[in-house]
Amino acid sequence: MIQNPKFIILLYHKIGKYPQNAKFPGLYVTEEDFDRQIKYLKNSGYTFLTLSELKTVYDYYFVGADPAVKLRLTGSLQNLINGKNKYATITFDDGSKSVYSNGLKVMAANGVSGAVFMVSGLIGGFNDWDIKNGENRDEMLAADELKEMINYGIEIGAHTKTHPRLTRISPDKAFNEIAASKKDLENLLGININFFAYPYGDFNEEVAALVKKAGFLGACITKTGIVKRGVDFFTLKRVAIRHNTDFFKFKRKIFKVKLFY
């Protein structure tokens, strides 16, 4: 068995061409670029996982030392464990409708899954936190779209209720934002919500402890890196992909993150 698999989590926000007057154009990636990036990873031998699958595969390699545990995990994930020790997870922060309208068809065409971190209080609404900062209005995913994505195999995660900076509000308010987003999504979608992403990548030890207290299995940050042995699952690093990440830059990012992180 290969003992040092590489787990890379990619961070996206919106799929599509950015408007010329967009204040944060970096949040957009075109369908064409997204498709080419997925194809590159597939052709390079990566297996795509949801975050819950990533944790199970990670446990298979690094945690489940008991033979019975390994046998059980092998049985449930025999189609996911790959001999090239390469795994990738696509994640989308915020819950832009473009993930459904533009991103899902690319993922479906390539036969890959991923995860969407949804701002639970803005389902079917707009990106209020960005609008306050001068960004264009962007539609958010609606409940029926989230359910359709789940049926396809996309994992839904929580991204707070209103997208605040969690270190800048009281611990009580922060915990409510975190726990309420999990409860809202679970009640609406009828599934377990296992993973969380910190809005703006803003967190500290106290906030991470609140996420754990709320019952999540892990959380993603925005710092660059890969998932390695001994990782803290409540500070999972990712590789951010932006509108100016052309194909050469994308390949270089993947190479550098494996080499230096």
C-alpha positions in Angstrom: 0.0 0.0 0.0 1.2 3.5 -0.8 1.6 5.3 2.5 2.1 8.9 1.3 -0.9 9.9 -0.9 -1.3 13.5 -2.1 -4.6 15.2 -1.3 -5.1 18.5 -3.1 -8.2 20.7 -2.3 -9.0 23.3 -5.0 -10.8 26.5 -4.1 -13.2 28.2 -6.6 -16.0 30.7 -6.2 -17.8 31.5 -9.5 -17.8 29.7 -12.9 -18.2 32.1 -15.8 -16.7 35.2 -17.4 -16.3 38.1 -15.0 -18.2 41.3 -15.7 -16.0 44.2 -16.8 -17.1 46.2 -13.7 -16.5 43.4 -11.2 -14.8 44.6 -8.1 -13.4 41.1 -7.4 -12.7 39.6 -10.8 -10.4 37.0 -9.2 -13.4 35.1 -8.0 -14.4 34.1 -11.5 -13.1 31.2 -13.6 -14.4 30.6 -17.1 -16.1 27.3 -18.0 -13.4 26.6 -20.6 -10.6 27.0 -18.0 -12.5 25.0 -15.4 -13.0 22.2 -17.9 -9.3 22.2 -19.0 -8.2 22.1 -15.4 -10.3 19.1 -14.5 -9.2 17.3 -17.6 -5.6 18.0 -16.8 -6.0 16.5 -13.3 -7.9 13.5 -14.6 -5.3 12.8 -17.2 -2.6 13.1 -14.5 -4.1 10.3 -12.6 -6.1 12.1 -9.9 -9.2 10.6 -8.4 -11.8 13.3 -7.4 -13.4 13.1 -4.0 -15.9 14.9 -1.9 -14.6 16.2 1.4 -16.3 13.4 3.4 -14.7 10.9 1.0 -11.3 12.6 1.4 -11.5 12.2 5.1 -12.4 8.5 4.8 -9.6 7.8 2.3 -7.2 9.8 4.5 -8.3 7.7 7.5 -7.7 4.6 5.5 -4.1 5.6 4.9 -3.2 7.3 8.1 -5.6 6.5 10.9 -7.3 3.1 10.4 -4.4 1.0 11.5 -6.7 -1.8 12.7 -7.0 -4.4 9.9 -10.7 -4.7 10.4 -11.1 -0.9 9.9 -9.0 -1.1 6.8 -11.0 -3.9 5.4 -14.3 -2.0 6.0 -12.9 1.1 4.4 -11.5 -0.8 1.4 -14.9 -2.4 0.9 -16.8 0.9 0.9 -14.2 2.9 -1.1 -12.8 0.3 -3.5 -13.6 2.5 -6.5 -11.9 5.5 -4.9 -8.5 4.2 -3.6 -6.2 4.6 -6.5 -2.7 3.2 -7.2 -1.2 6.6 -8.2 -1.8 8.1 -4.7 -3.3 11.2 -6.2 -6.6 12.7 -4.9 -8.3 16.1 -5.7 -11.3 17.8 -4.2 -13.1 20.7 -5.9 -14.6 23.2 -3.5 -16.7 26.3 -4.2 -17.1 28.9 -1.5 -20.3 31.1 -1.0 -22.9 29.2 -3.2 -23.1 31.3 -6.4 -25.8 30.1 -8.8 -23.0 30.0 -11.5 -21.8 26.8 -9.8 -25.0 25.2 -10.8 -25.7 26.9 -14.1 -22.1 26.7 -15.5 -20.0 24.5 -13.2 -22.2 21.5 -12.7 -22.4 20.7 -16.4 -18.6 20.7 -16.7 -18.3 18.5 -13.7 -21.0 16.1 -15.0 -19.4 15.9 -18.4 -16.1 15.0 -16.8 -17.7 12.6 -14.2 -16.3 14.3 -11.2 -17.7 15.4 -7.8 -16.9 18.2 -5.4 -18.3 20.3 -2.6 -20.2 23.6 -2.3 -20.0 25.7 0.9 -23.3 27.5 1.1 -24.2 30.7 3.0 -27.4 29.3 4.5 -29.2 32.5 5.2 -29.0 33.6 1.6 -30.3 30.5 -0.2 -32.2 31.8 -3.2 -31.1 35.3 -2.5 -28.0 37.5 -3.4 -24.5 38.0 -2.2 -25.3 40.7 0.3 -21.9 40.7 2.0 -20.2 41.5 -1.4 -22.8 44.0 -2.5 -22.1 46.0 0.7 -18.4 46.1 -0.4 -19.3 47.4 -3.9 -19.5 44.2 -5.8 -22.1 43.4 -8.5 -25.2 41.5 -7.4 -24.9 37.8 -7.9 -27.6 35.2 -7.5 -27.1 32.5 -4.9 -28.1 28.8 -5.2 -31.7 28.0 -4.6 -32.9 25.0 -2.6 -34.0 23.0 -5.6 -30.6 23.5 -7.2 -28.8 22.4 -4.1 -30.9 19.3 -4.0 -30.2 18.5 -7.6 -26.5 18.9 -7.0 -26.7 16.5 -4.1 -28.5 14.0 -6.3 -25.6 14.2 -8.7 -23.1 13.6 -5.9 -22.0 17.1 -4.9 -21.4 17.5 -1.2 -22.9 20.5 0.5 -21.0 22.2 3.3 -21.7 25.2 5.5 -20.3 28.7 5.2 -22.1 30.5 8.1 -25.5 32.1 7.9 -24.6 35.6 6.7 -20.9 35.5 5.7 -19.3 37.5 8.6 -15.7 37.7 9.6 -15.9 35.3 12.5 -12.9 36.7 14.5 -14.5 40.2 14.5 -17.7 39.2 16.2 -18.3 37.8 19.7 -17.8 34.1 20.3 -21.6 33.7 21.0 -22.5 35.3 17.7 -19.8 33.4 15.9 -21.0 30.1 17.3 -24.6 31.0 16.2 -23.4 31.7 12.7 -21.6 28.4 12.5 -24.1 26.1 14.2 -27.2 27.8 12.6 -25.8 27.3 9.1 -25.3 23.6 9.8 -28.8 23.2 11.2 -30.4 25.3 8.4 -28.9 23.2 5.7 -29.6 19.9 7.4 -33.2 20.8 8.0 -33.7 22.0 4.4 -31.8 19.3 2.6 -32.3 16.3 4.9 -28.6 15.3 4.9 -25.7 15.6 7.3 -23.5 18.7 6.8 -20.0 17.5 7.7 -17.7 20.3 6.6 -17.3 24.0 7.0 -15.4 26.9 5.3 -14.4 30.1 7.1 -15.7 33.2 5.3 -12.8 35.2 4.0 -10.5 32.5 5.4 -10.8 34.4 8.7 -10.3 32.1 11.7 -8.2 31.6 14.8 -8.0 28.8 17.4 -11.1 29.9 19.2 -13.2 30.0 16.0 -11.9 26.6 14.9 -12.9 25.2 18.3 -16.4 26.6 17.8 -16.6 24.8 14.5 -15.6 21.5 16.1 -18.1 22.1 18.9 -20.9 22.6 16.4 -20.3 19.0 15.2 -18.4 19.4 12.0 -15.8 16.8 10.9 -13.5 19.5 9.5 -13.1 22.9 8.0 -11.3 24.6 5.1 -9.2 27.7 5.1 -7.8 29.8 2.3 -4.1 29.3 2.9 -2.1 27.4 0.3 -1.1 23.8 0.9 -2.1 20.2 0.6 -3.5 17.7 3.0 -0.7 15.6 4.5 -0.2 13.1 7.3 -1.0 14.6 10.7 -3.1 17.5 9.3 -5.5 19.3 11.5 -8.8 18.7 9.8 -10.2 22.0 11.0 -7.5 23.9 9.1 -7.5 22.2 5.7 -5.4 24.2 3.3 -6.4 24.7 -0.4 -5.1 25.9 -3.7 -7.0 29.0 -4.9 -7.9 29.1 -8.6 -8.7 32.6 -10.0 -9.6 34.2 -13.3 -6.0 34.9 -14.2 -4.9 31.3 -13.4 -4.2 30.3 -17.1 -3.4 26.7 -18.0 0.4 27.2 -17.5 -0.1 28.9 -14.1 -2.6 26.1 -13.1 -0.1 23.4 -13.9 2.7 25.3 -12.1 0.5 25.7 -9.0 -0.2 22.0 -8.9 3.5 21.2 -9.3 4.6 23.8 -6.7 2.1 22.8 -4.1 3.1 19.1 -4.3 6.8 20.0 -4.2 6.9 22.7 -1.5 3.9 22.1 0.7 
